[in-house]
Every structure is written in C-alpha cells, then in structure tokens.
Amino acid sequence: MIERLDFELEVSFLPVGFSVEETLEALPKSTEAVYAAPLLHLPPAEFDRLVQGLIRRRLPSFSLFGRDRVERGLLASLSQDAALRRVARRIALNLQRILLGEDAGSLPITFSRGKLLTINMATARAIGVSPSWDLLTEADLLHSERSDILLQVSLRVAAKEALAANLDLKSLDHLVSSSAEEIIRRAEFYLVPSNTITPVIVMDYDLFVRKIIP
C-alpha cells in the first residue's frame, strides 16, 4: 500500500505476454486505472486490441511512453516521443565510452526528460472521463473535435435560446408588462372625458339682490 495525501493507492503488477485476452482477464476486478509500460514486444495490432479492451472496461490508462501510445488510444501520458530516442542514444554513447576504456561505474545513467501532458479526448469521452479545465488548457489534446454531436449551434443562437428559456426573465418581463399596463390604464382614466354632472344654479342678478337684501 502506498499512502499519499488523503488517499491510499494499491499497486498490482501484471505481466503482459503475447495473449491480450489472458492479460485482460487477469486484470483484478477492483482495477480503477492502468499504468502501461512500453510493451515493445507486442505487435501493433495486439497493442491496439489491448487498448480497446481497456476502453471497453472504461479504465483510464496512462502511458509510460509519449504521444505515440496516446494516439493509439491510451488516455494520457507525460512523456515526449523524443525520450526513447534519447535513451537509445545515451546507451550507445555509454557503450562507446566503455569500449574506449572508461570505467562503466563512472558513466552517467540519468538525464533530464521534458514533460508534456497529452490527452486523447476520444478515449476520455469513451470511458466517461472529463478532464478539468486546468488540464484542458495546459495539455496537448488529441481528437478534441467531436463528431457524435447531431445538433451544433453558434454562440449567438445558444445565448438566444437560453434567454428564451429563462423562467426568471420571463417572470420579470411579465411583471414589467403588468406594471406598464397599469400605468397606461391610470393615465387613460384622467384623459378620457368624464360623464360626471355637476349641478349649476343660474340666477338673475336683480332677483338675487332682492332676495338677499330686503
């Protein structure tokens, strides 16, 4: 058991022979992810069958190798394709130095290897994995364009449909319309001629004087 941070990781080593079916059957039922070694002994067709078997089991896979293995269907890798060529070149140079008489124990055996995260988005979709936004912005994404989407809309159309389906905006629009109608109704009330009759008494001035002043 390897304990790191707040979770535990149980590692199982699974030898891979020339039978892909036996390898897939030997995977523990509790397997949640696979870290794939180079597997240089497997023919390309057999390696592809292994990858498809992992995808059918919806298992995330991480390649020790670089972009080439991810292009073949593994989920991700941090290694660059040039790493293997650098290893082979270092081995050849060390052998040459040994043949020229240098002490093998004094030769360097390590080198700095660049890292580049590569993600196969087609595999991610097939196994139901959604990489975070941070990973998507930093990684080299393969097959990021989807071909299984039946309906594609522009940003303008999407925004228009979202506004049309927004219940809060509909409620607010109804409230504004009701208020506007009430304001108009009240304004019309004061503008429309009134049919109210106010009684008016008309009296002769001389008669009024005689009535008031005896």
N, C-alpha and C positions, 0 to 999 in steps of 0.2 A: 504494500500500500504506500502510495506517495501522497503526503499531505501538503497542501499548499493553500495559503489564504484560508477561506472558509469552506472548502470542499475537498473531498478525497477522490483520488484517481487510482483506479485499479488497472494495471497494465498486464495484458496477456500477450505472449509472443507466439505467433502462429507460423510455422514453417510453410512455405509455398513451394510445392513441387511442380510437376508438369500437368497435373489434373486440376483444372479450375473448379470442377464440380466438387471434388473432395475438399478443396480449400474452403469453398463457400459453406459446405455442410459442416465443416469443423469450426466455423465461427460460433463463439458462445452466444446463447440466446440473449444474454444481457448486454451484448455489444452495443455501444451508443455511437462510436466513431472509429475510424480506421486510419492508422498512420502507415502509408505504403512505402516500403523500401524500393530501391531501384528495380528489382525483379528483372535483371538483364537477361536471365535465362529463358524468359517467356517470349514466344513468338508474338508479333504484333496482334495477330488475330486472337490469341489466347488472352493477352492482356486486355483487349477490348471486351472480351467475354467476362473477364473478372470485374471490370469496371461496371458493366451493365448489371451484373449480379449484385454489386453493392448498391447501385441506384434502385434496383427493384426492392431491395430491403430498406430503402430510404435511409442509408447510412452515410453521414458526412465523411469524406475522405480527404486526407492531407498527404501531399506527395513530398518525399524527401528530395526528389528531383524538381526541375523547374517547369517552365511553361509548356514544354512538350507533353508531359504527362497530364497536365490540366487540360490541354487541348484535346486529349484523348478521352476526357470525361471525368477525371478526378476533380473534386470540388475546388481545392486551393493548394497553393504552395508559396513558400517564401524564398525559394532558391531561384537563381537565374540559370538560364540554359548554359551559360559560359562556364559554370562551375566545374562540370565534369571534364571539359577540355583543359581547364587549368590544373585539375588533379592529375590528369594523364601527363601533361607537360612537366609538372613538378616531379612525378615519378621518373620520367625519362631523364630529366636533368640530374636527379639524385643518383640514378644508376650510372650515368656517365661520370659523375664525380667519384663514385666508388671505384669504377674501373680505372680511373686515373690515379688511384692510390689514396684518396681521402678516407678518413675514419668514418664509417657509417654512423657511429653513435654521435658524431658531432654535426650531422646534417639536420637542417630544419625540416620539420614534418608538418608544420601548420602554416596556414596562410589566411589572409583576410578575404572573406567571401561576401560580396554585396548581397543585399536582401531586397526583394521586390515581391510584394504580395500580388498574386494572380488568382482571380476567382472566375470559375466557369459558371456564369449566371444561368445557363440552360440546365446544368446539373442542380444548381441551387433551387430552381423552380420545380424540377422533377422530384426532389426529395423533401420539398416543403420548407426550405431554409430561407430566411430573409435577413441578409447581412445588414448591419447597422449603417446609418448614413455616413458615419465617420469612415467606415471601411470602404464604402462605395466611392467616396470622394478621393481616397488615397490609393486604392488598388487599381491594377490593370485588369479591366473587366473584359471577359470573352463572352460573345453571344449575348450581349446586353439587350439587343433589339429583339422584341418578342414577335413571333409570327402566329401565335394562337389567339390573338385578340380579334374578335369579329367586328367590333364597333370601335372606331377611332374618331375622336373629336378634337377640335382645336381648343386652345385655352379660352378663347372668346366664347365659344359655344358652351363649354363646360361651366364658365362663370355665369352665363345667362341662364342655364338650366338650374344651377344651384340657387340663384336668386329667385327663380320662379317656384322652386320647391321649398323655400324657407318659410316656415309657418310663422315665425316671429315677424318677419317683414310683411307677410300677408295680414296679420293681426294689426300691425301698426298702420298699414295702408287703409284698412277698414275703419280704424279709429279716426284717422285724418279725414277720410271721406265723410264720415258721420258728422264730425265737427264742422266741416265746410258746409254741409247741407243745412245744419242748424243755424249757422251764421247767415247763410243766404235767406233762409226762411224768416229769421227775425228782421233782416233788412227789408225784405219784401213787405212785411207787416206794416212798417212805417211809411212805405212808399205808395202802397195801394190806397186809393181814395176810400175814406170811411163813410159808412152809411148811418152813422150816429146823428140824430136830430137834436139840436139844441134850441129850445123854445126862445123866441124873441118877441118882446112886447113893444108895439109901436103905439105911441100916444100923441095926440095933438098938444102942442106946447101951451097954447092958451088954456086948454082944458086942464092940463096938468097944473098950471099955476093956480087956477081957480079951485082945484081940488086941495092943493097944499096950503094955499093962502086964502083964508076966508075973506 
